[in-house]
């Protein structure tokens, strides 16, 4: 029994630092990591290479691109509201 426990403890070392005990597990590749190598991101531990791959695939939009759809919608609403106002003024003015 003692030999089995020692062999289990020996295998639970950091993948990057064999002299350190593993305290975390990378949720992407399954490598055991020490406290220095484990990086929590959105509550999940990742190794450096998996985190870089995960963050590299997700690009953030610029602020201008994020504001573009609401600005276009506001401009169209303003344009059509003004045209509708003119149309109703002509229609109502013709009735009286």
N, C-alpha and C positions, 0 to 999 in steps of 0.2 A: 504494500500500500504506500509506503513511504517513497519508493522509487517512482511510482506513478505520479504522485503529487509533485515531486521535484521535476519530473519531465514536463508536466503541465506548466509549472511556473517558469521553467526555462523557455518554453515556446511563447510565453506571453511577454515578449519584449518588443520594443519599438522597431518597426521595419527600417528606420533610418539610423537609429542609435541602439545597437544591440546591448549596450551596457545599461540602458534605462528600462524600467518596467512599462508595459503598455497600459495606458489608462483609458484609451478611447479606441474606437473602431471607425474607419472611414466608411460611410454609408454608401459610397459609390463603388469602390473597388474592394473593400473588405480588409484592407491592411490594418494591422494593429499600430497604434500611434502613442507616443508619449505625450505629456501635457504640452510640451513645446511645439510638437509637430501637428497636433490636432487644432483645427481652426473651425470654430462654430460659425455657421452661416445659416440664418433663418432657423436657428434652434437645432441644426443638424451638424454633426462633426464630419469634416472632410480633410483629406490630406492636401498638400499644396498643389500637386499636379491635377487632382480631380476638381479642386476649387477653381483653379485657373481655367480649366476646360469648361466648367459650368458657367463661370462668369463671362468668359470670352464669347459664348454663344448668345448671350443676352445683351443687346445693344440698347442703350438708353437714347430716347429721342431728344432733340434739342427743345428748348422752351418755345421757340417760334413754331416749330412743327406741331407742338402740343396745343398751341393757341390758334392755329390756323382754321380748323373746322368751326369753332364758335365764332371767329371773326367773319368768316364767309357767310355763315348763317345769319349773323346780325346785319351784315351789309345787304343780303338778299331781302331780309325782312323789312329793312328800312326802304329799299327801292320799291318793293311791291306795295308796302303800306302807303307810300306817297302816291303811287299810281292809282291805288284803290280810292284814296281820298279824292283825287281829281275826278275819277270816273263817277263817284257818288255825288260830287258837287254838280257835275253836268247833268246827271240823271235827276237829281232832286230839283235842281234849278229849272229843268224843262217841265217839271210837273206843276210848278206854280207860276 
